[in-house]
Structures are given as structure tokens and as C-alpha cells.
Amino acid sequence: MLEAVMNPVARLPFEQESPLQVPPLLRELQQRGTVHRVRTAVGDEAWLVTGHAEVRRLLDDDRLGRSHPAPETAARSGESALFGGPLGDFATEHADHARMRSLLRPHFTPGRVRALRPRVASLTERLLDAFAEHEPPADLHAALALPLPILVICELLGVPYADRDRFREWTQAAADVRDRARSQWGIGELFGYGRSLVARKRAEPEDDVISRLAATEGVSDEEAAALAMALLFAGHETTVVQIGLGVLLLLTWPEQWQALVDDPGLVPDAVEEILRAPGKASGGLPRYARTDLEIDGVAVRAGELVLLDLGAANHDPAAFPDPDRVDVTRAEHGHLAFGHGPRYCLGAPLARLELETVLTQLVVRFPGLRLATGPAELTVRRDVLTAGLTELPVRW
């Protein structure tokens, strides 16, 4: 406890040489213990939790939440209006969250996701056909990682793909971690767009998620729009990042790529490994203590900001032996990339489906795929929460 209290010197975000490697300072903190006093990017104090067992337990602990009784004075992790500070009503958070999941869960059942498999495969094949027409080197991010998740979520929700440049601008703005005014603008534009879609679906319903939400008894236009736009953001942005980093990771470990080329049946295990293995510094999921509690011997007071670092947890040697090694045959699949407990990502089956489809087609059609530049030369966006690659030049 004394060490955590006496060393509040580490400041987020931590510097890292590559999005594939755990930041050196984070690794140093992790070796000291599991709970650390840090300052966020905006200078507020918080607790950073880095151990796998503790992060997993806290993800399922209702003494932590996203809301705060005094949101205007709460510590913030960043400037994003959507992710940087408290969200929701402190008095009704648990009930509100349960209602949201009950409304969205029917649209992401295993059966509904399985039914999408042929369409996802067809979209991927079409994008790779166009990609193959380029003279190498070519940008796999622009050709596949970016458009595929947008195409899939547009078809699932009933959002016109022709609007992709508009809503992509708004989602990127909403996730801005440095400019709160821009983030608020993006949220406002997204919500307004969502309301127009809901109105259209009420008048002319189709076989899509927004139409079904709009037709659900007791769901207002405002609630349907908010849910739809949350799905639009979460349903494409994180998968764009995971495809790019996952392919980069495997090409950086060519023997692992070759293992998939030799046996595409390893792809499902490879997907779990590329969800776990990137060392991208996220800064942690923000939670607020709803009451006084203790985390691994450290006293946390009600209202304090607690950051649950999923990336650090996924590199905890206590849970994953030799955690910095990439191994597509790894037996330990208890990663926390999709969270755990009541906030486990509803879209996880869809993300897995897209990743499996992408890797399977890539290793079959482009077995000689390789990076066209060194990993250290690639750039990652630091101004948005998800921090994905800006490009991924490859040869084949």
C-alpha cells in the first residue's frame, strides 16, 4: 500500500516504441505489483490496475461503475466527452445498463452471427479481389481492415454504406482524447444522424437492427438512436483496429504466419492470440468506485477513478507464460480483450467472425504476404481512444 501511495509519478499515456510491445514503464510497474497510483493525460490522479486476476475480478464487481455522484468534479482519464469521464446516472446505472443489454442481446445471438458468415466471407473476398489488382506494395489497412467492418456493421444495422465518410468522421471526433469540444461535436452529429435513421426505419422498416429497435415496444426514438449509434461506433472501430494490428503482429512473427499458411485450421486459436498479444497502451478502462473498497491490499475511496488495463492484464505472466511471445497454438485463452462479466462485449462473436474470415482468406490467397516496411516505421493514431494503425503497407 505504501508503494502505491508514495509513487504517484507515472503519467499516462505511457511511451512505447511499437504498438506491438508493452510500454517499458508499464512493464516496470507491473513487476512492482498490481495497483499503482498514476496521473491521467489531463493530470488527474487515478489507480491503475495491471494484474490479470484483479482486472478480471473488478470487471465483475458492481462496486465499480461508469457513473459518478458528482460528475462535474470527478477525475477524468482524457478529454473525450464519451470516454474520458463519468457516464450515466449514478442512481440508476445498474438498471440502465441491464436494460440496454436486454434490448441489444437478441440482435447478437450465436444464431444471428452464424447466419452472417457467408455474407462476411463474400464481402471479404470482394475486397481482396480488388486488393489483388494493386501492384505491391499496397495498403492493407485501406483495402481491407477499414472497409470490411464498416460494410458489415452497415448491413447489420441498416445504415447506408454511402454515408460511411460522414459517420466515420463523427465517430473519430467522438473518440478524440485531446479535444473535448470536437468530441462533443462528434457525439452530437452522430446522435442527430441516428434520430434521422430511426425516423426513416419507423416509416419504412427493413430487416435490420435499427428497424427492430424502432419497432420494440417502450423504446423511444431517442433511446433507439442512442443505442444504434453506440453500435455503429463500437461495431466497426475496434474491429478495424484489431484486423490491422492482428495482421501486423503475425507478419512480425513470420513463423507464426507460416504456421497458419501450413494449417489454416489454426486460425480460430490465432484469433484469440491476436486479441491478446498486442501491447497497445490503452490507459485502461475507466471505472469509478461507488463505495470504499480494497484492491490487492490498496485502499480505494468512493468516487476515485480506477483504470482497468486490459492490455497489461493480457500480458500478465501469472496468466500467460512468456506473455510477450506470440504463439498461435497457445492453450491459454483467458484474455480480457472483450472484457468480462456484465459488461462483456455483446459484439464479440461478430468480431471473432470477421477476424477468422480475414485471416483464413489471407493465408490461403496471399501465403507470401509480408510487411513492406519495418514495424517501427508504422504510425498509430494517438489522438483517438482506439489508437489504430494509419496504414499497413504489405507485399506478396
Summary of the structure (lengths in Angstrom):
residues: 396
radius of gyration: 20.9
end to end distance: 52.7
largest distance: 62.0
contacts: 1299
relative contact order: 0.18
helix: 52%
strand: 10%
